[in-house]
Amino acid sequence: MEPLLKVENLRIELATRDGIAPVIDDLTFSLGQGESISFVGESGCGKSMTALGLMGLLPEKVGRIASGKIIFNGEDLTTASEKRMREIRGNEISMIFQEPMTSLNPVYTIGEQIAEVLRAHQGLGRKAAWNSAIELLDAVRIPNAQRRVSDYPFQMSGGQRQRVMIAMALACEPKILIADEPTTALDVTVQAQIFDLLRDLRSQTSAAIILITHDMGAVAEMAERMIVMYAGRNAEQGPVEQIIDHPRHPYTRGLISCVPHIMAELTPERHELTEVAGIVPSLREFGKNQCLFASRCTDATQQCLDARPPEMEFEHGQRSACWHAKDV
């Protein structure tokens, strides 16, 4: 069975003051109907840029898809017209952005904003769209949806605004839902509620979910497969349990060692949390023919500096781009 989404050798470039930089470099992955995958990595590794590329929302005159394919339902989105992408965005592929307060229009009620999506993509009349907005708010567990539909964004808490964003994203029953850091700045209780909501909605609608996060704990809770990104490249990918139990890439091991409850499950003895030393390289370094993690890696050898490591395949579909992955 063909996957719902298949990304092949995707390369996204940005124009910078120092020249053209490949912010996404040879990325390949697939997504099945109803499946949940997660992109994980530090800020600046290309997670959100991947999502913008899938949605056709790269910054105009600055970003472009240089090569590769994005096959959605048998259609290559890299060659689709802007008109066609407008039909797909919000209708077949929807996105929940990081900060709802900057995504919601402060001068319109939340009901008007949800109804606008339904009128634009579903052709509903004003009354039908308004009634559907109330039903959607109820579906994402906003109390007193009949009354709150007339509220403005500033009248709602951060968690409620995020639920509104989820309602808008689900309004047209998309096949793919992209959640870009959906729990940023929310307390842990509200985070758990949002993840519970996403899981329930996924089971009800059969939508596939792409979760973008830097939180390995969220990945362990939400996703079936994960893709670890570093400096625009795929460092490691495979089933979540397999990677957490047997991480092959040193960057993945570093991310896992930062999460207390994951380490407590893996090692019953007391474990001192460690950090990944250093920072993600600047865009000037992206695209170099070497391992871009080498400067931060305690296992690095001259081979890591001389050539880019190929992806090696292991059991259960796990793949890792590290010269020393086979030695772990």
C-alpha positions in Angstrom: 0.0 0.0 0.0 1.4 3.4 -1.0 2.0 5.8 1.9 -0.2 8.9 2.2 2.9 11.1 2.1 6.3 10.3 0.7 9.2 12.7 0.8 12.2 11.8 -1.4 15.6 13.5 -1.2 14.2 16.8 -0.3 16.5 19.8 -0.4 15.4 23.2 0.8 17.6 26.2 0.3 17.6 29.7 1.9 19.3 32.8 0.5 21.5 34.3 3.3 24.0 37.1 3.4 26.7 34.5 3.0 25.1 32.8 0.0 22.8 29.9 -0.5 22.4 27.5 2.4 20.7 24.1 2.4 18.5 24.2 5.5 17.1 20.8 4.6 19.6 18.5 3.0 18.5 15.2 1.3 15.6 14.4 3.6 13.6 11.2 2.9 10.7 9.8 4.9 7.2 8.5 4.5 3.9 8.7 6.4 1.0 6.3 6.4 -2.7 7.0 6.9 -3.5 7.4 10.6 0.2 7.1 11.5 1.9 9.4 14.0 5.6 10.4 13.5 7.7 13.0 15.2 10.5 15.3 14.1 12.8 15.9 17.0 15.9 18.0 17.5 17.2 21.3 18.8 16.1 24.7 17.5 17.7 25.4 14.2 17.9 21.8 13.0 15.2 22.2 10.3 12.1 20.8 11.8 9.8 23.7 11.3 11.4 24.4 7.9 10.4 20.9 6.8 6.8 21.6 7.8 6.8 24.9 5.9 8.1 23.1 2.9 5.3 20.5 3.1 2.7 23.3 3.3 4.2 25.4 0.5 4.8 28.2 2.9 8.6 28.9 2.5 9.5 32.6 2.8 8.9 34.2 -0.6 12.1 35.1 -2.6 14.2 33.7 0.2 13.4 30.0 0.4 12.9 27.4 -2.3 12.7 23.7 -2.8 15.9 23.1 -4.8 15.4 19.3 -5.5 13.5 16.3 -4.3 9.8 15.3 -4.3 6.9 15.7 -1.9 4.3 13.1 -3.0 0.9 13.5 -1.3 -1.8 11.1 -2.3 0.1 10.4 -5.6 0.6 14.1 -6.4 4.0 15.9 -6.4 3.5 19.1 -4.4 6.8 20.5 -5.5 5.3 21.1 -8.9 1.8 22.1 -7.8 0.6 25.6 -8.6 -0.1 28.2 -5.8 -3.8 27.8 -6.5 -3.6 24.1 -5.9 -1.6 24.6 -2.7 -4.3 26.9 -1.4 -6.8 24.2 -2.0 -4.7 21.7 -0.1 -3.6 23.9 2.8 -6.1 23.9 5.7 -8.2 21.4 3.8 -6.2 18.2 3.2 -3.0 19.2 5.2 -3.5 21.4 8.2 -1.0 22.9 10.7 -1.1 23.9 14.3 1.5 26.6 14.8 3.7 27.2 17.8 2.2 30.3 19.3 -1.6 30.6 19.0 -1.7 34.3 20.1 0.3 35.3 17.0 -1.7 33.0 14.7 -5.2 34.1 15.8 -6.5 37.5 14.7 -7.1 39.6 17.8 -9.9 41.7 16.3 -12.2 38.7 15.3 -14.0 36.3 17.5 -12.7 32.7 17.6 -16.1 31.6 16.1 -15.6 33.9 13.1 -12.1 32.6 12.5 -13.1 29.0 12.6 -16.2 29.7 10.4 -14.0 31.4 7.8 -12.0 28.2 7.3 -15.3 26.3 6.7 -16.7 28.9 4.3 -13.5 29.0 2.3 -12.8 25.3 2.0 -16.2 23.6 2.5 -18.5 26.2 0.9 -20.7 26.4 4.0 -23.1 29.3 4.5 -22.6 31.7 7.5 -25.1 30.0 9.8 -24.0 26.5 9.0 -20.3 27.5 9.4 -21.1 29.2 12.8 -22.9 26.1 14.1 -20.0 23.9 12.9 -17.6 26.2 14.8 -19.5 25.6 18.0 -19.4 21.8 17.4 -15.7 21.9 16.8 -15.1 23.9 20.0 -17.1 21.3 21.9 -15.0 18.5 20.2 -11.8 20.0 21.5 -13.3 20.3 25.0 -13.8 24.0 25.3 -16.4 24.4 28.1 -19.6 26.3 27.3 -18.8 26.3 23.6 -22.1 27.9 22.7 -21.0 31.0 24.7 -17.2 30.9 24.2 -17.6 30.9 20.4 -18.2 34.7 20.6 -15.0 35.3 22.7 -11.9 37.1 21.4 -8.5 35.4 21.7 -7.4 37.6 24.6 -10.3 36.3 26.6 -9.0 32.8 26.6 -6.1 31.1 28.4 -3.1 29.8 26.5 -4.3 26.2 26.6 -7.8 27.2 25.4 -6.2 29.2 22.5 -4.2 26.1 21.5 -7.5 24.1 21.5 -9.0 26.7 19.2 -6.0 26.3 16.8 -6.6 22.5 16.9 -10.3 23.1 16.1 -9.4 25.3 13.1 -6.8 22.7 11.9 -9.4 19.9 12.1 -12.3 21.9 10.6 -12.0 20.4 7.2 -11.1 16.9 8.4 -7.6 16.9 6.9 -5.7 13.8 6.1 -2.5 15.1 7.7 -2.2 17.3 10.8 1.1 19.0 11.4 1.6 20.0 15.1 4.6 22.4 15.4 5.5 22.6 19.1 1.8 22.5 20.1 2.6 22.7 23.8 5.2 25.5 23.9 4.8 27.8 26.9 2.0 25.6 28.4 2.3 24.1 31.9 2.7 20.3 32.2 -0.9 19.7 33.1 -2.2 21.5 30.0 0.5 19.8 27.9 -0.8 16.4 28.9 -4.4 17.5 28.1 -3.4 18.7 24.6 -1.6 15.4 23.9 -4.6 13.4 25.2 -6.8 15.5 22.9 -4.6 14.9 19.8 -4.6 11.2 20.5 -8.4 11.0 20.8 -8.9 13.1 17.7 -6.5 11.0 15.7 -8.4 7.8 16.6 -11.7 9.4 15.7 -10.7 11.0 12.4 -7.9 8.7 11.2 -5.8 11.7 10.4 -2.0 11.2 10.3 0.0 13.4 12.7 3.4 15.0 12.2 4.6 16.2 15.6 7.5 18.7 15.6 9.2 19.0 19.0 12.5 19.2 20.8 11.0 17.2 23.8 11.9 13.5 23.7 9.4 12.9 26.4 6.6 14.2 24.1 7.9 11.9 21.4 7.7 8.9 23.6 4.1 9.7 24.5 2.7 10.7 21.1 4.6 9.1 18.2 5.0 5.6 16.6 8.0 6.6 14.6 10.6 9.4 15.0 13.0 11.3 12.8 15.9 12.9 14.6 17.1 15.9 12.7 20.5 17.7 13.0 21.6 20.7 11.0 19.0 20.0 8.2 19.9 16.4 7.9 18.3 13.1 9.0 20.5 11.8 11.9 18.4 8.8 12.8 14.9 7.5 12.2 12.8 4.4 13.1 10.3 3.1 15.6 10.2 5.2 18.8 10.7 2.3 21.2 13.5 0.9 19.1 15.4 4.2 19.0 14.9 5.0 22.7 16.0 1.5 23.7 18.9 1.3 21.2 19.9 4.8 20.0 22.6 4.5 17.3 23.5 8.1 16.8 25.4 10.0 19.5 23.1 13.0 19.1 20.1 10.8 19.7 21.8 9.4 22.8 22.5 12.9 24.0 18.8 14.0 23.6 17.6 10.9 25.4 20.0 11.4 28.3 18.5 14.8 29.0 15.0 13.4 29.9 14.7 12.2 33.5 11.7 9.9 33.2 13.1 8.2 30.1 16.4 7.5 31.7 14.7 6.3 34.9 12.9 3.7 32.7 16.0 2.6 30.9 18.4 2.5 33.9 17.0 1.7 37.4 20.1 2.9 39.1 20.6 6.6 39.8 21.5 8.4 36.6 23.2 11.9 36.3 21.6 13.9 33.6 24.0 15.2 31.0 23.7 17.8 28.3 24.8 17.8 24.7 27.8 20.1 24.7 28.1 22.9 22.1 25.5 24.4 19.8 24.0 23.7 16.4 26.3 25.0 13.7 25.4 28.2 11.7 23.8 28.0 8.3 27.3 28.7 6.8 28.3 25.1 7.9 25.2 23.4 6.5 25.8 21.3 3.4 29.5 20.5 4.2 30.7 17.1 3.1 31.3 15.9 6.7 29.4 14.9 9.8 28.1 18.2 11.1 27.8 16.8 14.6 31.5 16.0 14.8 32.5 19.1 16.6 30.2 18.2 19.5 30.7 14.4 19.5 33.0 12.6 21.9 33.3 9.7 19.5 34.3 11.7 16.5 37.3 10.5 14.4 39.1 11.9 11.4 36.7 10.0 9.1 33.8 12.1 10.5 35.6 15.3 9.4 36.6 14.0 6.0 33.2 12.7 4.7 29.5 12.8 5.2 28.3 9.5 6.8 25.8 7.4 4.8 22.6 6.2 6.4 23.0 2.6 7.7 20.1 0.3 8.2 19.5 -1.8 11.2 16.8 -4.1 12.5 13.1 -3.0 12.8 13.6 -0.3 10.2 16.0 1.8 12.2 18.4 4.0 10.2 21.3 6.1 11.4 23.7 8.4 9.6 26.8 7.9 11.7 30.1 6.3 10.8 30.3 4.5 14.1 26.6 3.5 14.4 27.5 -0.2 13.6 29.9 -0.2 16.6 27.2 0.7 19.2 
